[in-house]
Amino acid sequence: MCDRKKVKQTNKGVTATAFVIGKETMLIAAGETSSAERLHDSLANATHIIAVDGGLRHLRAFDEAPTLVVGDLDSAKEEDLQWATENGA
């Protein structure tokens, strides 16, 4: 049996819900990374990747599309959001 977690995001009255199944789920937020190599290795092993706002830029730098994008998106660039959408998020 797999672990199953419910992820719920509400923004401006709209609620998005996703079920995350698997052992390696990563939430990637904005900020500086201490080790690009470690982040890249972790992303390679992740079953699901959730981008939180500006964390989308880290994923785009590694060309690792997220499963889901959450947040108020105030720190996410429009071109990064477009890239994520085009790649299945």
Short mmCIF file of the C-alpha atoms (twelve columns), coordinates in Angstrom:
data_MODEL
# 
_entry.id   MODEL 
# 
loop_
_atom_site.group_PDB 
_atom_site.id 
_atom_site.type_symbol 
_atom_site.label_atom_id 
_atom_site.label_alt_id 
_atom_site.label_comp_id 
_atom_site.label_asym_id 
_atom_site.label_seq_id 
_atom_site.Cartn_x 
_atom_site.Cartn_y 
_atom_site.Cartn_z 
_atom_site.pdbx_PDB_model_num 
ATOM 1  C CA . MET A 1  0.000   0.000  0.000   1 
ATOM 2  C CA . CYS A 2  1.316   3.437  -0.930  1 
ATOM 3  C CA . ASP A 3  1.318   6.461  1.292   1 
ATOM 4  C CA . ARG A 4  -1.447  8.804  0.222   1 
ATOM 5  C CA . LYS A 5  -1.554  12.465 1.169   1 
ATOM 6  C CA . LYS A 6  -4.101  15.069 0.249   1 
ATOM 7  C CA . VAL A 7  -2.740  18.470 -0.770  1 
ATOM 8  C CA . LYS A 8  -5.219  21.317 -0.755  1 
ATOM 9  C CA . GLN A 9  -4.629  24.907 -1.905  1 
ATOM 10 C CA . THR A 10 -7.160  27.729 -1.768  1 
ATOM 11 C CA . ASN A 11 -6.594  30.967 -3.650  1 
ATOM 12 C CA . LYS A 12 -9.203  33.666 -4.232  1 
ATOM 13 C CA . GLY A 13 -12.048 31.279 -3.478  1 
ATOM 14 C CA . VAL A 14 -10.779 28.516 -5.771  1 
ATOM 15 C CA . THR A 15 -9.600  25.308 -4.140  1 
ATOM 16 C CA . ALA A 16 -7.274  22.868 -5.861  1 
ATOM 17 C CA . THR A 17 -6.846  19.418 -4.372  1 
ATOM 18 C CA . ALA A 18 -4.304  16.792 -5.333  1 
ATOM 19 C CA . PHE A 19 -3.536  13.371 -3.965  1 
ATOM 20 C CA . VAL A 20 0.172   12.713 -3.650  1 
ATOM 21 C CA . ILE A 21 1.023   9.022  -3.820  1 
ATOM 22 C CA . GLY A 22 4.545   7.777  -3.291  1 
ATOM 23 C CA . LYS A 23 7.407   7.941  -0.879  1 
ATOM 24 C CA . GLU A 24 9.442   10.785 -2.333  1 
ATOM 25 C CA . THR A 25 7.434   13.987 -2.547  1 
ATOM 26 C CA . MET A 26 9.393   17.228 -2.611  1 
ATOM 27 C CA . LEU A 27 8.164   20.746 -2.028  1 
ATOM 28 C CA . ILE A 28 10.514  23.235 -3.649  1 
ATOM 29 C CA . ALA A 29 10.286  26.809 -2.368  1 
ATOM 30 C CA . ALA A 30 12.088  30.014 -3.299  1 
ATOM 31 C CA . GLY A 31 15.357  30.911 -1.640  1 
ATOM 32 C CA . GLU A 32 18.936  29.868 -2.006  1 
ATOM 33 C CA . THR A 33 20.017  26.253 -2.252  1 
ATOM 34 C CA . SER A 34 22.939  25.027 -0.184  1 
ATOM 35 C CA . SER A 35 23.934  22.405 -2.756  1 
ATOM 36 C CA . ALA A 36 22.778  22.360 -6.361  1 
ATOM 37 C CA . GLU A 37 24.123  18.820 -6.751  1 
ATOM 38 C CA . ARG A 38 22.164  17.550 -3.756  1 
ATOM 39 C CA . LEU A 39 18.984  19.234 -4.977  1 
ATOM 40 C CA . HIS A 40 19.439  17.742 -8.452  1 
ATOM 41 C CA . ASP A 41 19.946  14.240 -6.996  1 
ATOM 42 C CA . SER A 42 16.870  14.596 -4.767  1 
ATOM 43 C CA . LEU A 43 14.743  15.750 -7.696  1 
ATOM 44 C CA . ALA A 44 15.877  12.747 -9.732  1 
ATOM 45 C CA . ASN A 45 14.577  10.430 -6.985  1 
ATOM 46 C CA . ALA A 46 11.288  12.243 -6.370  1 
ATOM 47 C CA . THR A 47 7.980   10.643 -7.278  1 
ATOM 48 C CA . HIS A 48 6.164   13.986 -7.139  1 
ATOM 49 C CA . ILE A 49 7.543   17.519 -7.174  1 
ATOM 50 C CA . ILE A 50 5.473   20.418 -5.884  1 
ATOM 51 C CA . ALA A 51 6.655   23.936 -6.720  1 
ATOM 52 C CA . VAL A 52 5.798   26.566 -4.142  1 
ATOM 53 C CA . ASP A 53 5.703   30.064 -5.666  1 
ATOM 54 C CA . GLY A 54 9.182   31.189 -6.708  1 
ATOM 55 C CA . GLY A 55 10.598  27.701 -6.153  1 
ATOM 56 C CA . LEU A 56 9.541   27.133 -9.722  1 
ATOM 57 C CA . ARG A 57 12.735  28.898 -10.866 1 
ATOM 58 C CA . HIS A 58 14.888  26.192 -9.241  1 
ATOM 59 C CA . LEU A 59 12.974  23.484 -11.072 1 
ATOM 60 C CA . ARG A 60 13.222  25.272 -14.382 1 
ATOM 61 C CA . ALA A 61 16.990  25.645 -13.936 1 
ATOM 62 C CA . PHE A 62 17.219  21.822 -13.729 1 
ATOM 63 C CA . ASP A 63 14.523  21.296 -16.383 1 
ATOM 64 C CA . GLU A 64 12.482  19.292 -13.849 1 
ATOM 65 C CA . ALA A 65 8.811   20.080 -14.353 1 
ATOM 66 C CA . PRO A 66 6.660   20.028 -11.208 1 
ATOM 67 C CA . THR A 67 3.649   17.807 -10.706 1 
ATOM 68 C CA . LEU A 68 1.805   20.720 -9.101  1 
ATOM 69 C CA . VAL A 69 2.342   24.458 -8.533  1 
ATOM 70 C CA . VAL A 70 0.888   25.984 -5.362  1 
ATOM 71 C CA . GLY A 71 0.911   29.346 -3.602  1 
ATOM 72 C CA . ASP A 72 -0.273  32.842 -4.325  1 
ATOM 73 C CA . LEU A 73 2.316   32.937 -7.157  1 
ATOM 74 C CA . ASP A 74 3.475   36.437 -6.274  1 
ATOM 75 C CA . SER A 75 7.139   35.431 -6.595  1 
ATOM 76 C CA . ALA A 76 6.759   33.132 -9.614  1 
ATOM 77 C CA . LYS A 77 7.648   34.600 -12.994 1 
ATOM 78 C CA . GLU A 78 5.044   34.414 -15.738 1 
ATOM 79 C CA . GLU A 79 7.459   32.619 -18.105 1 
ATOM 80 C CA . ASP A 80 8.174   29.995 -15.412 1 
ATOM 81 C CA . LEU A 81 4.442   29.430 -14.917 1 
ATOM 82 C CA . GLN A 82 3.986   29.060 -18.673 1 
ATOM 83 C CA . TRP A 83 6.879   26.543 -18.793 1 
ATOM 84 C CA . ALA A 84 5.331   24.533 -15.938 1 
ATOM 85 C CA . THR A 85 1.928   24.495 -17.649 1 
ATOM 86 C CA . GLU A 86 3.443   23.409 -20.954 1 
ATOM 87 C CA . ASN A 87 5.219   20.574 -19.121 1 
ATOM 88 C CA . GLY A 88 2.188   19.113 -17.385 1 
ATOM 89 C CA . ALA A 89 1.748   21.019 -14.114 1 
# 
